Amino acid sequence: MPYFDNNATTPLWKVAEKAYLDASRNHWQNTSSPYRSAARARTLFDRDREWLAALLGCPADSVIFNSGATEGNNAIFNYLAAKHSGDARVVVSTIEHPSVLEPARAAFPGRVDYLPSLSSGVADLSELSKFLENPNVALVSLMAANNETGVLQPWRECLKVCRRKGVPFHTDASQWLGKMPLDGLGDCDYVTTCAHKFGGPKAVGFILIGREEVGFKSQLGGAHEKGHRAGTENLPGVRSMVAALKHVYENLEETLSDQRARRDAFEKTLCREIPGTRIIGGQSERLWNTVHVAMPKYANTRWVALLDKRGFTVSTGSACATGKEGPSHVLAAMGIESEEAGRILRVSGHWDSSSAAWNGLGAAMAEALEELNRSKSSAEGPMVISI
């Protein structure tokens, strides 16, 4: 079944699976134990940390392994709330993932300033300098790429402004890492990630903390991760995550070029074959794998069901928002009305998505429209009057 919901989660790469099983079978010892077999496991763990640090351009001590971006985002806001006085504030964009928005509001109640979104899906930085005139700002948080629209955010520009003002900067790079070049990411004060967005296992990721940040703690209860995060280290998960990253970055430039061309061809064909289709954020730079499309009619849940029946898996939006009432907060921030939001599909391809898979999805969507139109015509057929 062609899978087009990779922004929600990805299948495990074979190299990542192999690394996980190898570590589980041969290096299962606790990396904090004092004997030689545990020391060998610790050596592998430290090598992976050093490789990640070299990839990101930061000291190895800045990399803290954890269970993923949601844990990392919660940890950062909770740590800063405890570190600063009760009048400290944070600045976040209105299009952040809920794992940023909700911890920010909980840790800094009534003390969150919001960067609005332009209709293009790009965060509007025009008011950032005004917010930073307040000396109590403890953090600015702007995601690297939006999980729903795929629109790339101006996180590098935001980082520069924060540097000039001496304010720490955080980016949730969950959708960026493994898909885009990493230039500058290691310069951020805080970065959060998760492995399952790029072909690694679930429940593993890392936080990147700034060079000067020595007091950061996300969990108490032990001296693991140099005292930053208590808990037995997940060597199989980390080994698998690093194997996945090595795999995707070996061929990233080729992937960027090929998959962007396939995605663009899909969009062009879709808009031609189904008039009235609109690509959300289509005028902005986006992740090479993501299409956020407003269909001309019919509820998105009906589209998902009919495409699933034809063997194609797509989404109505963020998996983390499934089950919540009302339109996506990201679409609302972009000024999209709830009626149109109810017709939007998110298509997110894989590094290995073939032209045939993209073309097949387009054909399946055209077939689904015909079936939806027939169902509507049948439901609205000639009225029969009984006497």
Backbone torsions as a table, in degrees:
resi	resn	phi	psi	omega
1	MET	NA	119.5	177.3
2	PRO	-61.8	121.8	-173.1
3	TYR	-102.4	119.8	-178.2
4	PHE	-126.2	46.1	174.8
5	ASP	-133.5	43.4	-174.1
6	ASN	-74.1	-13.9	173.4
7	ASN	-75.1	-17.6	175.5
8	ALA	-81.2	-51.4	174.5
9	THR	-167.3	164.0	-175.5
10	THR	-125.0	153.9	172.4
11	PRO	-67.8	153.7	-178.8
12	LEU	-75.5	127.5	174.6
13	TRP	-61.5	149.7	178.3
14	LYS	-59.9	-40.2	-179.7
15	VAL	-66.4	-32.4	178.3
16	ALA	-71.7	-39.6	176.8
17	GLU	-62.4	-43.8	-179.9
18	LYS	-62.1	-44.0	-179.8
19	ALA	-63.4	-39.4	179.5
20	TYR	-64.5	-47.7	-178.0
21	LEU	-66.4	-39.4	179.0
22	ASP	-62.0	-45.9	179.3
23	ALA	-65.9	-37.7	-179.4
24	SER	-67.5	-34.9	-176.7
25	ARG	-85.9	-38.2	-169.8
26	ASN	-109.4	-16.8	-176.9
27	HIS	-137.3	50.7	-174.9
28	TRP	-83.1	-6.4	-176.3
29	GLN	-66.1	156.9	175.6
30	ASN	-68.7	122.8	-174.8
31	THR	-66.9	-11.9	178.6
32	SER	-95.3	-0.7	-179.0
33	SER	-77.4	159.7	-168.5
34	PRO	-90.9	-4.9	-173.9
35	TYR	-92.3	172.3	-169.1
36	ARG	-64.9	-40.1	-179.6
37	SER	-64.0	-36.6	175.9
38	ALA	-68.8	-35.7	178.3
39	ALA	-64.2	-36.7	177.0
40	ARG	-64.9	-40.1	176.0
41	ALA	-63.3	-41.1	178.5
42	ARG	-62.3	-37.4	179.2
43	THR	-61.6	-44.0	177.3
44	LEU	-62.1	-42.1	-179.5
45	PHE	-60.9	-46.1	-179.4
46	ASP	-66.8	-36.4	177.4
47	ARG	-62.6	-41.6	178.9
48	ASP	-64.5	-39.4	177.9
49	ARG	-63.0	-43.4	-179.5
50	GLU	-65.9	-37.5	178.2
51	TRP	-65.0	-43.8	178.2
52	LEU	-61.3	-43.8	179.9
53	ALA	-61.5	-41.4	178.0
54	ALA	-64.9	-39.9	178.2
55	LEU	-60.5	-40.6	-175.3
56	LEU	-89.2	-15.6	-178.8
57	GLY	75.8	46.7	-179.0
58	CYS	-143.3	164.8	177.3
59	PRO	-65.8	149.3	179.9
60	ALA	-59.9	-33.5	-179.3
61	ASP	-66.3	-12.7	-180.0
62	SER	-81.1	-14.0	-176.0
63	VAL	-94.0	119.7	178.7
64	ILE	-118.3	116.3	179.4
65	PHE	-76.4	142.8	-179.8
66	ASN	-152.7	-160.6	-176.1
67	SER	-93.3	-3.1	178.8
68	GLY	138.4	-174.7	-171.2
69	ALA	-69.0	-35.6	-179.1
70	THR	-63.7	-45.3	175.4
71	GLU	-60.9	-44.5	-178.7
72	GLY	-62.1	-44.3	-180.0
73	ASN	-64.0	-43.7	176.9
74	ASN	-61.1	-43.8	-177.2
75	ALA	-61.9	-41.2	-177.4
76	ILE	-64.6	-48.8	-177.6
77	PHE	-68.4	-39.0	178.5
78	ASN	-65.9	-40.4	178.7
79	TYR	-63.1	-45.7	-178.0
80	LEU	-68.5	-35.0	177.4
81	ALA	-63.6	-39.4	178.9
82	ALA	-72.5	-30.6	-175.7
83	LYS	-76.4	-33.5	-173.1
84	HIS	-104.9	167.4	-179.7
85	SER	-71.6	171.5	-174.9
86	GLY	-69.6	-8.3	177.5
87	ASP	-102.8	9.2	177.9
88	ALA	-67.7	149.1	-178.7
89	ARG	-127.3	163.1	172.6
90	VAL	-131.5	154.4	177.7
91	VAL	-117.5	125.6	177.8
92	VAL	-134.0	159.3	176.6
93	SER	-85.2	156.9	-179.2
94	THR	-74.2	-9.5	-176.0
95	ILE	-107.7	16.7	179.4
96	GLU	-67.8	159.7	172.6
97	HIS	-64.9	149.3	178.1
98	PRO	-55.1	-26.8	-179.8
99	SER	-73.2	-6.3	169.2
100	VAL	-101.3	-49.0	-175.5
101	LEU	-61.2	-47.1	-175.1
102	GLU	-69.4	-44.3	174.8
103	PRO	-63.4	-35.5	178.5
104	ALA	-61.5	-46.0	-179.4
105	ARG	-68.1	-35.7	-179.1
106	ALA	-72.7	-40.6	-177.2
107	ALA	-80.1	-27.7	-178.4
108	PHE	-127.7	64.7	-175.5
109	PRO	-60.9	124.7	179.3
110	GLY	72.0	9.2	-175.9
111	ARG	-129.4	38.7	177.8
112	VAL	-115.7	126.1	173.7
113	ASP	-103.1	143.4	-171.5
114	TYR	-115.7	128.8	169.6
115	LEU	-81.6	121.4	-178.6
116	PRO	-72.7	169.8	176.2
117	SER	-107.6	142.2	169.5
118	LEU	-77.2	164.4	179.5
119	SER	-64.1	-18.1	177.9
120	SER	-75.2	-10.4	-177.3
121	GLY	92.3	2.5	179.4
122	VAL	-95.5	135.2	177.4
123	ALA	-62.5	137.3	-177.9
124	ASP	-90.5	112.2	-177.7
125	LEU	-90.5	6.8	-173.0
126	SER	-63.1	-26.4	-178.5
127	GLU	-100.3	3.1	-175.5
128	LEU	-62.3	-46.2	-179.1
129	SER	-60.6	-36.0	177.6
130	LYS	-64.0	-44.3	177.9
131	PHE	-60.5	-37.3	-174.7
132	LEU	-79.5	-3.2	171.6
133	GLU	-68.4	-21.9	176.3
134	ASN	-75.3	119.7	-176.8
135	PRO	-70.5	-6.7	-176.9
136	ASN	-93.3	4.6	179.4
137	VAL	-70.5	121.2	-176.8
138	ALA	-95.5	-18.7	-175.4
139	LEU	-167.2	145.8	166.2
140	VAL	-117.1	132.7	-178.6
141	SER	-125.7	122.5	175.9
142	LEU	-140.0	122.8	-179.6
143	MET	-62.4	157.2	-179.5
144	ALA	-80.6	-40.9	178.1
145	ALA	-147.2	138.6	-175.9
146	ASN	-76.0	136.1	-175.8
147	ASN	-72.9	-22.5	-179.4
148	GLU	-91.8	-54.7	-175.2
149	THR	-88.0	-20.1	-174.2
150	GLY	77.8	1.1	-176.9
151	VAL	-66.2	129.9	178.1
152	LEU	-75.3	136.7	-175.9
153	GLN	-101.6	154.4	-177.2
154	PRO	-80.6	58.0	-175.3
155	TRP	-70.1	-31.9	178.1
156	ARG	-66.9	-41.8	177.6
157	GLU	-64.5	-40.3	178.7
158	CYS	-62.8	-41.7	178.1
159	LEU	-59.7	-42.9	179.8
160	LYS	-61.3	-43.3	178.9
161	VAL	-63.0	-43.6	179.8
162	CYS	-63.4	-38.4	177.7
163	ARG	-60.9	-44.8	-179.3
164	ARG	-62.3	-33.7	-177.3
165	LYS	-91.8	-5.6	180.0
166	GLY	71.2	31.2	-178.4
167	VAL	-110.8	133.3	178.5
168	PRO	-61.6	147.2	-178.9
169	PHE	-125.1	137.8	178.4
170	HIS	-124.1	138.9	170.4
171	THR	-130.6	133.1	170.9
172	ASP	-83.9	107.8	-174.8
173	ALA	-101.6	25.6	-176.0
174	SER	-56.8	-40.8	-178.7
175	GLN	-90.5	-12.5	-177.7
176	TRP	-86.9	-48.3	-175.3
177	LEU	-61.3	129.2	-178.9
178	GLY	90.0	-10.8	-179.6
179	LYS	-118.8	-26.2	-172.7
180	MET	-131.4	159.4	176.2
181	PRO	-59.4	150.6	-170.7
182	LEU	-101.2	8.4	-177.2
183	ASP	-52.8	121.5	175.7
184	GLY	92.0	-14.5	-175.7
185	LEU	-64.4	-35.7	-180.0
186	GLY	-71.0	-8.2	178.1
187	ASP	-86.1	-11.7	-178.7
188	CYS	-70.4	154.3	178.7
189	ASP	-74.6	-34.7	177.5
190	TYR	-143.1	134.3	174.1
191	VAL	-133.4	137.4	176.4
192	THR	-120.9	145.5	-174.1
193	THR	-146.8	168.4	170.6
194	CYS	-149.0	141.2	-171.1
195	ALA	-74.3	-28.8	-171.5
196	HIS	-74.4	-2.5	175.9
197	LYS	-86.3	-9.4	-179.3
198	PHE	-133.4	29.4	175.2
199	GLY	91.6	12.4	172.6
200	GLY	-95.3	-176.6	-178.6
201	PRO	-80.8	161.3	174.5
202	LYS	-74.7	160.0	174.8
203	ALA	66.3	32.2	170.7
204	VAL	-148.4	145.1	178.8
205	GLY	-172.2	-159.2	175.3
206	PHE	-156.6	157.7	170.1
207	ILE	-107.3	138.6	170.0
208	LEU	-104.9	124.8	177.3
209	ILE	-113.1	153.5	-176.6
210	GLY	-64.7	160.6	-176.4
211	ARG	-60.0	-31.6	-176.6
212	GLU	-92.3	-4.5	-175.3
213	GLU	-88.2	101.9	-177.5
214	VAL	-107.6	-17.8	-174.6
215	GLY	-95.3	4.3	-175.7
216	PHE	-63.5	131.9	174.5
217	LYS	-137.7	131.7	177.8
218	SER	-108.8	-26.6	177.3
219	GLN	-145.8	143.8	177.8
220	LEU	-104.8	154.8	176.1
221	GLY	131.1	7.9	179.4
222	GLY	171.3	171.8	-175.6
223	ALA	-97.7	17.0	-179.3
224	HIS	-63.1	157.7	179.4
225	GLU	51.0	43.8	179.1
226	LYS	55.9	33.0	177.5
227	GLY	85.6	-1.8	-177.4
228	HIS	-81.8	-31.8	-177.4
229	ARG	-148.7	110.4	178.2
230	ALA	-73.5	148.7	178.6
231	GLY	132.4	140.6	-179.6
232	THR	-57.3	130.2	-175.7
233	GLU	-68.3	142.8	-177.3
234	ASN	-96.1	78.6	-177.2
235	LEU	-61.6	-46.7	178.5
236	PRO	-57.8	-41.6	179.6
237	GLY	-64.5	-43.8	-179.6
238	VAL	-66.2	-43.7	178.2
239	ARG	-59.0	-41.8	-179.5
240	SER	-68.0	-42.3	178.6
241	MET	-60.5	-45.9	-179.2
242	VAL	-65.9	-39.4	176.8
243	ALA	-60.8	-40.6	178.5
244	ALA	-64.6	-43.2	180.0
245	LEU	-64.4	-43.1	177.6
246	LYS	-58.3	-41.2	-178.2
247	HIS	-64.1	-48.3	-175.0
248	VAL	-72.2	-32.6	-178.0
249	TYR	-82.2	-12.2	173.5
250	GLU	-65.1	-32.8	-174.7
251	ASN	-126.5	29.4	-172.0
252	LEU	-64.8	-43.7	-176.1
253	GLU	-62.2	-42.1	177.7
254	GLU	-64.2	-41.6	178.6
255	THR	-61.9	-46.2	-179.4
256	LEU	-55.8	-46.8	-176.9
257	SER	-69.0	-50.7	-174.7
258	ASP	-67.8	-48.1	-175.2
259	GLN	-71.2	-34.0	176.6
260	ARG	-64.2	-39.9	178.6
261	ALA	-64.3	-40.4	179.1
262	ARG	-67.8	-41.8	178.2
263	ARG	-62.4	-45.1	-179.0
264	ASP	-64.3	-39.0	178.2
265	ALA	-65.1	-39.7	176.8
266	PHE	-60.0	-47.2	-179.4
267	GLU	-61.4	-43.6	-178.8
268	LYS	-61.9	-45.9	179.8
269	THR	-65.4	-43.2	-178.6
270	LEU	-60.4	-45.8	-179.0
271	CYS	-67.4	-29.1	177.8
272	ARG	-76.2	-42.8	-175.4
273	GLU	-78.8	-28.0	179.2
274	ILE	-123.3	85.9	-178.5
275	PRO	-57.0	144.3	-179.2
276	GLY	93.9	-7.8	176.2
277	THR	-68.3	139.8	-179.5
278	ARG	-130.1	129.8	177.7
279	ILE	-87.7	116.9	-179.9
280	ILE	-75.7	127.2	-177.3
281	GLY	73.8	17.4	-174.0
282	GLY	-65.5	-19.7	179.5
283	GLN	-91.7	-1.5	-178.2
284	SER	-104.5	158.8	171.6
285	GLU	-66.7	133.7	-176.4
286	ARG	-133.6	165.8	169.8
287	LEU	-56.7	142.2	-175.4
288	TRP	-64.3	-15.5	-173.6
289	ASN	-103.7	-4.3	-165.0
290	THR	-110.4	133.0	172.1
291	VAL	-129.4	119.6	176.1
292	HIS	-110.8	107.7	-166.3
293	VAL	-123.7	132.4	173.6
294	ALA	-93.0	115.4	178.8
295	MET	-75.8	153.4	-173.5
296	PRO	-69.0	-22.9	178.4
297	LYS	-163.8	166.5	179.4
298	TYR	78.3	144.3	-178.0
299	ALA	-65.1	143.7	-177.4
300	ASN	-62.5	-29.9	179.1
301	THR	-64.3	-32.5	177.4
302	ARG	-70.0	-39.3	176.2
303	TRP	-60.8	-46.8	-178.5
304	VAL	-58.7	-44.3	-178.1
305	ALA	-64.0	-43.6	-178.4
306	LEU	-71.4	-34.6	176.6
307	LEU	-69.9	-38.0	177.2
308	ASP	-61.3	-40.6	178.4
309	LYS	-61.7	-29.7	179.4
310	ARG	-91.7	4.7	174.5
311	GLY	91.9	15.9	-179.4
312	PHE	-119.1	128.5	-176.7
313	THR	-103.7	114.6	174.2
314	VAL	-129.3	176.8	-175.1
315	SER	-126.8	162.9	172.4
316	THR	-89.3	-5.3	-178.7
317	GLY	154.1	-150.1	-177.8
318	SER	-65.3	130.4	177.9
319	ALA	-63.2	-29.3	-179.1
320	CYS	-72.0	-14.1	179.8
321	ALA	-101.3	-3.5	-179.0
322	THR	-59.3	131.5	-179.8
323	GLY	96.2	-13.9	177.9
324	LYS	-83.1	145.8	-179.7
325	GLU	-81.1	151.4	175.7
326	GLY	86.8	167.6	-178.1
327	PRO	-70.7	162.8	176.8
328	SER	-56.4	137.4	177.8
329	HIS	-66.8	-26.6	177.6
330	VAL	-67.2	-47.6	179.2
331	LEU	-65.5	-38.7	177.0
332	ALA	-62.0	-40.5	179.3
333	ALA	-64.9	-26.9	178.1
334	MET	-84.2	-2.6	179.1
335	GLY	84.7	18.4	-179.5
336	ILE	-86.4	127.7	-178.2
337	GLU	-67.6	153.0	-175.1
338	SER	-62.6	-32.3	-179.5
339	GLU	-63.5	-45.6	178.3
340	GLU	-69.2	-36.9	179.3
341	ALA	-58.7	-31.0	179.4
342	GLY	-74.4	-4.1	178.5
343	ARG	-112.5	11.9	-172.5
344	ILE	-94.8	137.5	174.6
345	LEU	-115.8	145.4	171.3
346	ARG	-109.6	122.9	176.5
347	VAL	-112.1	123.4	179.4
348	SER	-135.5	111.5	-174.8
349	GLY	-79.1	177.7	-177.9
350	HIS	-110.4	164.0	175.2
351	TRP	-56.4	-30.9	-177.1
352	ASP	-101.8	9.5	179.9
353	SER	-61.7	122.6	-176.1
354	SER	-85.0	163.9	173.9
355	SER	-59.5	-37.4	179.5
356	ALA	-63.2	-37.7	179.5
357	ALA	-67.5	-44.4	177.9
358	TRP	-62.9	-44.3	179.7
359	ASN	-64.6	-39.2	178.9
360	GLY	-64.0	-37.8	177.3
361	LEU	-63.5	-43.6	178.4
362	GLY	-59.8	-42.8	178.8
363	ALA	-65.3	-39.9	179.1
364	ALA	-64.5	-35.3	179.1
365	MET	-68.9	-38.0	176.6
366	ALA	-65.0	-40.5	177.1
367	GLU	-65.1	-40.4	179.9
368	ALA	-62.7	-38.5	178.2
369	LEU	-63.1	-41.8	178.4
370	GLU	-61.4	-41.8	179.6
371	GLU	-66.8	-39.8	178.3
372	LEU	-64.5	-40.8	178.9
373	ASN	-65.3	-40.2	178.6
374	ARG	-64.3	-41.7	179.2
375	SER	-61.7	-40.1	180.0
376	LYS	-67.3	-43.1	-179.7
377	SER	-63.4	-39.7	178.9
378	SER	-63.8	-41.9	-179.7
379	ALA	-67.5	-27.8	-178.0
380	GLU	-103.2	23.2	-176.9
381	GLY	-63.1	178.3	-177.0
382	PRO	-57.4	135.0	-179.3
383	MET	-75.5	132.7	178.4
384	VAL	-104.2	126.2	-179.1
385	ILE	-104.1	124.1	178.5
386	SER	-94.4	139.1	176.2
387	ILE	-131.9	NA	NA
